[in-house]
């Protein structure tokens, strides 16, 4: 079974992280400039292709969240978070913000007001360390479920067992990051991508930018991403730059990798999209040289 990479986050590259990392050329440093849920860096750190990693995001909470998970800071964090807890803690506690938000979007509380109590009972039924208490929570849960069947039948999310289990699995996913351990190889930054010093001449730059025409989230939701400034920035870089997007200006960028994926938009709506890795056309020659070098290294291995 394929394992998960990074932490739960809207727009995460978890499902294709291995494919992207396997495609990127090896080097001294991997610069993950829009790290988000850090799925790419997670996979990259176990790949052996880079000696050092720099992760950055406009939201400084995200790279620190990843580093804290590696250090085991979130071990055994199984407490219930209410709506009020979420409002109070989400700005300061990234685990609350991302594991307890709807779709891991970092903005909206996970459960509806109608279902919050039932979900809380289900959570305690699954997590209480004392089996007697778990049994007591189970009885309360069943009574509450019986009292609220009318609400549930009107289209609200059902029972809560699976959702709670999924969230506990997300917590386990954070705890699994402890296997990476070596923080000396990792540098965390928070701010504008243009302020990250790309000072390793053997480095590789990866950019998972906000996709044009999609629903923004997190810090980016408060402001508009300047695509033209980003395009111009990539074209000035001496290090190889790889950009994840659905589409980019064909007169300035070329797709060097693609993969079809299904995007879900609710219970009965999905859309097939093509995920690309683009490079600036100004870097085509550099890309060809890197690819030739990598092919030679594979033949010698």
The 8 nearest C-alpha neighbors of each residue, nearest first, counted from 0:
[[1, 2, 3, 14, 4, 17, 13, 172],
 [2, 0, 3, 14, 4, 17, 13, 15],
 [1, 3, 0, 4, 13, 14, 172, 175],
 [2, 4, 13, 1, 5, 172, 14, 38],
 [5, 3, 38, 13, 41, 42, 6, 2],
 [4, 6, 38, 37, 36, 41, 3, 13],
 [5, 7, 36, 173, 8, 4, 172, 37],
 [8, 6, 103, 36, 169, 97, 98, 5],
 [9, 7, 103, 36, 11, 10, 6, 104],
 [8, 10, 104, 103, 11, 102, 7, 216],
 [9, 11, 8, 12, 35, 36, 209, 104],
 [10, 12, 8, 13, 9, 36, 38, 35],
 [13, 11, 16, 15, 14, 38, 10, 39],
 [12, 14, 4, 16, 38, 11, 15, 3],
 [15, 13, 12, 16, 3, 17, 4, 11],
 [14, 16, 18, 17, 12, 13, 19, 258],
 [17, 15, 39, 13, 19, 12, 18, 14],
 [16, 18, 20, 19, 15, 21, 42, 39],
 [19, 17, 21, 15, 16, 20, 22, 14],
 [20, 18, 22, 16, 21, 17, 15, 23],
 [19, 21, 17, 23, 22, 18, 43, 16],
 [20, 22, 18, 19, 23, 17, 24, 46],
 [23, 21, 19, 20, 18, 24, 256, 17],
 [22, 24, 20, 21, 19, 25, 203, 241],
 [25, 23, 22, 26, 289, 293, 290, 203],
 [24, 26, 48, 49, 23, 27, 203, 293],
 [27, 25, 201, 49, 202, 28, 203, 48],
 [26, 28, 49, 201, 202, 50, 51, 29],
 [29, 27, 202, 51, 52, 49, 26, 50],
 [28, 30, 52, 203, 202, 204, 31, 53],
 [29, 31, 204, 53, 32, 205, 203, 52],
 [32, 30, 54, 205, 34, 33, 53, 29],
 [31, 33, 55, 206, 192, 34, 30, 54],
 [34, 32, 56, 207, 206, 55, 35, 31],
 [33, 35, 37, 31, 56, 32, 55, 54],
 [36, 34, 37, 33, 61, 56, 11, 8],
 [35, 37, 6, 8, 5, 38, 11, 34],
 [38, 36, 5, 34, 40, 35, 39, 41],
 [39, 37, 5, 4, 41, 13, 40, 36],
 [40, 38, 16, 42, 41, 37, 43, 20],
 [39, 41, 43, 37, 42, 38, 44, 31],
 [42, 40, 38, 44, 39, 43, 5, 4],
 [41, 43, 39, 40, 44, 45, 17, 38],
 [44, 42, 40, 46, 45, 41, 39, 20],
 [45, 43, 41, 42, 46, 40, 47, 179],
 [44, 46, 43, 42, 47, 41, 179, 48],
 [47, 45, 43, 48, 44, 42, 49, 20],
 [46, 48, 45, 49, 44, 43, 50, 25],
 [47, 49, 25, 46, 26, 43, 50, 24],
 [50, 48, 27, 26, 28, 51, 47, 25],
 [49, 51, 27, 28, 184, 48, 52, 47],
 [52, 50, 28, 184, 49, 185, 27, 29],
 [53, 51, 185, 29, 28, 184, 30, 186],
 [52, 54, 186, 30, 185, 187, 31, 29],
 [55, 53, 31, 187, 34, 32, 62, 188],
 [56, 54, 188, 32, 189, 34, 33, 187],
 [55, 57, 33, 189, 58, 34, 59, 190],
 [56, 58, 190, 189, 191, 59, 55, 218],
 [57, 59, 56, 60, 61, 189, 218, 190],
 [60, 58, 189, 61, 56, 57, 62, 190],
 [59, 61, 63, 58, 62, 64, 93, 189],
 [60, 62, 64, 63, 59, 58, 35, 65],
 [63, 61, 65, 64, 187, 60, 54, 59],
 [62, 64, 66, 65, 60, 61, 67, 187],
 [65, 63, 61, 67, 62, 66, 60, 68],
 [64, 66, 68, 62, 63, 67, 69, 61],
 [65, 67, 63, 69, 68, 64, 62, 70],
 [68, 66, 70, 64, 69, 72, 65, 63],
 [67, 69, 71, 65, 70, 66, 72, 173],
 [70, 68, 177, 176, 66, 67, 71, 180],
 [69, 71, 67, 68, 72, 177, 66, 180],
 [72, 70, 68, 69, 74, 73, 177, 174],
 [71, 73, 67, 68, 70, 74, 69, 174],
 [74, 72, 71, 76, 68, 75, 174, 173],
 [73, 75, 71, 76, 72, 174, 173, 68],
 [76, 74, 77, 73, 170, 174, 78, 171],
 [77, 75, 73, 74, 78, 170, 94, 72],
 [76, 78, 75, 79, 126, 167, 170, 127],
 [79, 77, 76, 80, 126, 123, 122, 75],
 [80, 78, 81, 119, 77, 122, 123, 84],
 [81, 79, 84, 85, 78, 82, 99, 95],
 [82, 80, 84, 83, 85, 79, 115, 119],
 [81, 83, 85, 84, 108, 86, 80, 115],
 [82, 84, 86, 85, 81, 87, 80, 88],
 [85, 83, 81, 87, 82, 86, 80, 88],
 [84, 86, 82, 88, 89, 83, 87, 81],
 [87, 85, 83, 84, 88, 89, 82, 90],
 [86, 88, 84, 85, 83, 89, 90, 91],
 [89, 87, 85, 91, 90, 92, 86, 84],
 [88, 90, 96, 92, 85, 95, 91, 86],
 [91, 89, 88, 92, 96, 93, 87, 86],
 [90, 92, 89, 88, 93, 96, 87, 60],
 [91, 93, 89, 95, 94, 88, 90, 96],
 [94, 92, 96, 95, 97, 64, 89, 91],
 [95, 93, 96, 92, 97, 98, 99, 64],
 [96, 94, 99, 93, 89, 92, 98, 97],
 [95, 97, 89, 93, 105, 94, 99, 100],
 [96, 98, 103, 105, 100, 99, 94, 95],
 [97, 99, 94, 95, 100, 103, 96, 166],
 [98, 100, 95, 109, 97, 96, 108, 101],
 [101, 99, 109, 108, 103, 107, 97, 105],
 [102, 100, 109, 103, 107, 108, 104, 99],
 [101, 103, 104, 100, 9, 8, 109, 105],
 [104, 102, 97, 100, 8, 101, 9, 105],
 [103, 105, 102, 9, 106, 100, 101, 216],
 [104, 106, 97, 96, 100, 103, 217, 107],
 [107, 105, 104, 100, 108, 217, 96, 101],
 [108, 106, 100, 101, 109, 105, 104, 99],
 [109, 107, 100, 101, 110, 99, 82, 85],
 [108, 110, 101, 100, 99, 107, 111, 102],
 [111, 109, 115, 108, 114, 112, 101, 118],
 [110, 112, 113, 114, 115, 109, 108, 155],
 [113, 111, 115, 114, 110, 116, 82, 108],
 [114, 112, 111, 115, 116, 150, 155, 110],
 [115, 113, 111, 117, 112, 116, 118, 110],
 [114, 116, 118, 112, 117, 110, 113, 111],
 [117, 115, 119, 118, 114, 120, 113, 112],
 [118, 116, 120, 119, 114, 115, 121, 140],
 [117, 119, 121, 115, 159, 120, 116, 122],
 [120, 118, 122, 116, 117, 121, 115, 123],
 [119, 121, 117, 140, 123, 122, 118, 136],
 [120, 122, 124, 118, 119, 123, 160, 140],
 [123, 121, 119, 125, 120, 124, 163, 118],
 [124, 122, 126, 120, 125, 127, 121, 136],
 [123, 125, 133, 136, 121, 137, 122, 126],
 [126, 124, 122, 123, 127, 121, 133, 164],
 [125, 127, 123, 124, 128, 122, 77, 133],
 [126, 128, 123, 129, 133, 124, 125, 132],
 [129, 127, 126, 130, 133, 132, 125, 131],
 [130, 128, 132, 131, 127, 133, 126, 134],
 [131, 129, 133, 132, 134, 128, 127, 135],
 [132, 130, 134, 133, 129, 135, 136, 127],
 [131, 133, 135, 129, 134, 130, 136, 127],
 [132, 134, 124, 130, 136, 131, 135, 127],
 [133, 135, 137, 131, 132, 136, 130, 138],
 [134, 136, 132, 138, 137, 133, 131, 139],
 [137, 135, 124, 139, 133, 134, 138, 140],
 [136, 138, 134, 140, 135, 124, 139, 133],
 [139, 137, 141, 135, 140, 136, 142, 134],
 [140, 138, 136, 142, 137, 141, 143, 135],
 [139, 141, 137, 143, 120, 138, 142, 136],
 [140, 142, 144, 138, 143, 139, 145, 137],
 [143, 141, 145, 139, 144, 140, 146, 138],
 [144, 142, 146, 140, 145, 141, 139, 147],
 [143, 145, 141, 147, 142, 146, 148, 140],
 [144, 146, 142, 143, 148, 147, 141, 140],
 [147, 145, 143, 144, 148, 142, 149, 141],
 [148, 146, 144, 150, 149, 145, 143, 151],
 [149, 147, 151, 150, 145, 146, 144, 152],
 [148, 150, 152, 147, 151, 153, 146, 145],
 [151, 149, 147, 153, 148, 152, 155, 113],
 [150, 152, 155, 148, 153, 149, 157, 154],
 [151, 153, 149, 150, 154, 148, 155, 157],
 [154, 152, 150, 151, 155, 149, 148, 156],
 [153, 155, 152, 151, 156, 150, 157, 149],
 [154, 156, 151, 153, 157, 150, 152, 114],
 [157, 155, 154, 151, 158, 159, 114, 111],
 [156, 158, 159, 151, 155, 154, 152, 160],
 [157, 159, 160, 156, 118, 144, 117, 151],
 [160, 158, 162, 118, 161, 157, 163, 121],
 [159, 161, 163, 162, 158, 164, 121, 122],
 [162, 160, 164, 163, 159, 165, 158, 166],
 [163, 161, 165, 159, 164, 160, 166, 118],
 [162, 164, 166, 160, 165, 161, 122, 159],
 [163, 165, 161, 167, 166, 162, 160, 168],
 [166, 164, 168, 162, 163, 167, 161, 169],
 [165, 167, 169, 163, 168, 164, 162, 170],
 [168, 166, 170, 164, 169, 165, 163, 171],
 [169, 167, 171, 165, 166, 170, 164, 172],
 [168, 170, 172, 166, 167, 171, 165, 173],
 [169, 171, 167, 173, 172, 168, 166, 174],
 [170, 172, 168, 174, 173, 169, 175, 167],
 [171, 173, 169, 175, 170, 174, 168, 6],
 [174, 172, 170, 171, 175, 176, 68, 6],
 [173, 175, 171, 176, 172, 177, 74, 71],
 [176, 174, 172, 177, 173, 178, 171, 69],
 [175, 177, 69, 178, 174, 173, 179, 68],
 [178, 176, 69, 175, 179, 180, 71, 174],
 [177, 179, 176, 180, 175, 69, 174, 181],
 [180, 178, 177, 176, 181, 69, 44, 45],
 [179, 181, 178, 177, 69, 182, 70, 176],
 [182, 180, 183, 179, 184, 185, 69, 178],
 [181, 183, 185, 184, 180, 66, 69, 186],
 [184, 182, 181, 185, 186, 51, 180, 52],
 [183, 185, 51, 182, 52, 181, 50, 186],
 [184, 186, 52, 182, 183, 53, 51, 187],
 [187, 185, 53, 52, 54, 188, 184, 183],
 [188, 186, 54, 62, 53, 55, 63, 185],
 [189, 187, 55, 54, 59, 186, 190, 62],
 [190, 188, 59, 56, 55, 57, 58, 187],
 [189, 191, 57, 56, 192, 59, 188, 58],
 [190, 192, 193, 194, 57, 189, 56, 195],
 [191, 193, 194, 195, 32, 190, 55, 56],
 [194, 192, 191, 195, 232, 196, 190, 229],
 [193, 195, 192, 191, 196, 190, 197, 189],
 [194, 196, 192, 193, 197, 191, 55, 188],
 [197, 195, 198, 194, 193, 199, 192, 30],
 [198, 196, 199, 195, 202, 30, 200, 238],
 [197, 199, 196, 200, 202, 201, 195, 28],
 [198, 200, 202, 201, 197, 28, 27, 238],
 [201, 199, 202, 198, 238, 197, 27, 237],
 [202, 200, 27, 26, 199, 28, 203, 238],
 [203, 201, 28, 199, 27, 26, 200, 29],
 [202, 204, 29, 239, 30, 238, 28, 26],
 [205, 203, 240, 30, 29, 239, 241, 31],
 [204, 206, 241, 31, 240, 30, 242, 32],
 [207, 205, 242, 32, 208, 33, 241, 31],
 [208, 206, 243, 33, 242, 205, 209, 34],
 [207, 209, 206, 210, 33, 243, 242, 244],
 [210, 208, 211, 207, 215, 224, 213, 219],
 [211, 209, 213, 244, 208, 212, 245, 207],
 [212, 210, 213, 209, 244, 245, 246, 226],
 [211, 213, 210, 214, 215, 209, 245, 246],
 [214, 212, 211, 210, 215, 209, 216, 245],
 [213, 215, 216, 212, 220, 210, 211, 209],
 [216, 214, 220, 219, 213, 209, 217, 210],
 [217, 215, 220, 219, 104, 218, 214, 9],
 [216, 218, 219, 220, 105, 104, 106, 215],
 [219, 217, 220, 221, 58, 216, 57, 222],
 [218, 220, 221, 217, 222, 216, 215, 223],
 [221, 219, 216, 215, 218, 222, 217, 223],
 [222, 220, 219, 218, 223, 217, 216, 215],
 [223, 221, 219, 220, 224, 218, 215, 225],
 [222, 224, 225, 219, 221, 220, 215, 226],
 [223, 225, 226, 222, 219, 209, 229, 211],
 [226, 224, 228, 227, 223, 229, 230, 222],
 [227, 225, 229, 228, 224, 230, 211, 231],
 [226, 228, 230, 229, 225, 231, 232, 224],
 [229, 227, 231, 226, 225, 230, 232, 233],
 [228, 230, 232, 226, 227, 231, 233, 225],
 [231, 229, 227, 233, 232, 228, 226, 234],
 [230, 232, 234, 228, 229, 233, 227, 235],
 [231, 233, 229, 235, 230, 234, 228, 236],
 [234, 232, 230, 236, 235, 231, 229, 240],
 [233, 235, 231, 232, 236, 279, 281, 230],
 [234, 236, 232, 233, 231, 237, 281, 230],
 [237, 235, 233, 238, 234, 232, 239, 240],
 [236, 238, 239, 235, 282, 200, 234, 240],
 [237, 239, 236, 203, 240, 202, 204, 200],
 [238, 240, 203, 204, 237, 241, 282, 286],
 [241, 239, 204, 205, 278, 238, 203, 242],
 [242, 240, 205, 278, 277, 276, 206, 204],
 [241, 243, 206, 277, 276, 207, 205, 244],
 [242, 244, 276, 207, 275, 206, 277, 208],
 [245, 243, 246, 275, 210, 274, 242, 276],
 [244, 246, 274, 275, 273, 210, 247, 243],
 [245, 247, 244, 248, 275, 211, 274, 249],
 [246, 248, 249, 252, 244, 245, 277, 251],
 [249, 247, 250, 251, 252, 246, 253, 230],
 [250, 248, 252, 251, 247, 253, 246, 254],
 [249, 251, 248, 252, 280, 253, 247, 279],
 [250, 252, 249, 280, 248, 279, 253, 281],
 [253, 251, 279, 280, 249, 278, 248, 250],
 [252, 254, 277, 278, 280, 249, 255, 279],
 [253, 255, 277, 276, 256, 275, 278, 252],
 [254, 256, 276, 277, 253, 257, 278, 275],
 [257, 255, 276, 275, 254, 258, 277, 22],
 [258, 256, 275, 274, 276, 273, 259, 255],
 [257, 259, 274, 273, 260, 275, 256, 272],
 [260, 258, 273, 272, 274, 271, 257, 261],
 [259, 261, 272, 271, 273, 262, 258, 274],
 [260, 262, 271, 270, 272, 263, 269, 259],
 [263, 261, 270, 269, 271, 260, 264, 272],
 [262, 264, 269, 265, 268, 261, 270, 266],
 [265, 263, 268, 269, 262, 266, 267, 270],
 [266, 264, 268, 267, 263, 269, 262, 270],
 [265, 267, 268, 264, 263, 269, 262, 156],
 [268, 266, 265, 269, 264, 263, 270, 262],
 [267, 269, 264, 265, 266, 263, 270, 262],
 [270, 268, 263, 262, 264, 261, 267, 271],
 [269, 271, 262, 261, 272, 263, 268, 264],
 [270, 272, 261, 260, 262, 259, 269, 273],
 [273, 271, 260, 259, 261, 270, 274, 262],
 [274, 272, 259, 258, 245, 260, 275, 257],
 [273, 275, 258, 245, 257, 259, 244, 272],
 [276, 274, 257, 244, 256, 243, 245, 254],
 [275, 277, 243, 256, 242, 254, 255, 241],
 [278, 276, 254, 242, 253, 241, 255, 275],
 [277, 279, 241, 252, 253, 240, 280, 242],
 [280, 278, 252, 281, 282, 234, 251, 253],
 [281, 279, 252, 282, 283, 251, 253, 278],
 [280, 282, 279, 283, 234, 284, 251, 278],
 [283, 281, 285, 280, 279, 284, 286, 278],
 [282, 284, 286, 280, 285, 281, 287, 279],
 [283, 285, 287, 286, 282, 288, 281, 280],
 [286, 284, 282, 288, 283, 287, 289, 239],
 [285, 287, 283, 289, 284, 288, 290, 282],
 [288, 286, 290, 284, 289, 285, 291, 283],
 [287, 289, 291, 285, 290, 286, 292, 284],
 [290, 288, 286, 292, 287, 291, 293, 285],
 [289, 291, 287, 293, 292, 288, 286, 294],
 [292, 290, 288, 294, 289, 293, 287, 295],
 [291, 293, 289, 295, 290, 294, 288, 296],
 [292, 294, 290, 296, 295, 291, 289, 297],
 [295, 293, 297, 291, 296, 292, 290, 298],
 [296, 294, 298, 292, 297, 293, 291, 299],
 [295, 297, 293, 299, 294, 298, 300, 292],
 [298, 296, 294, 300, 295, 299, 293, 292],
 [297, 299, 295, 296, 300, 294, 293, 292],
 [300, 298, 296, 297, 295, 294, 293, 292],
 [299, 297, 298, 296, 295, 294, 293, 292]]
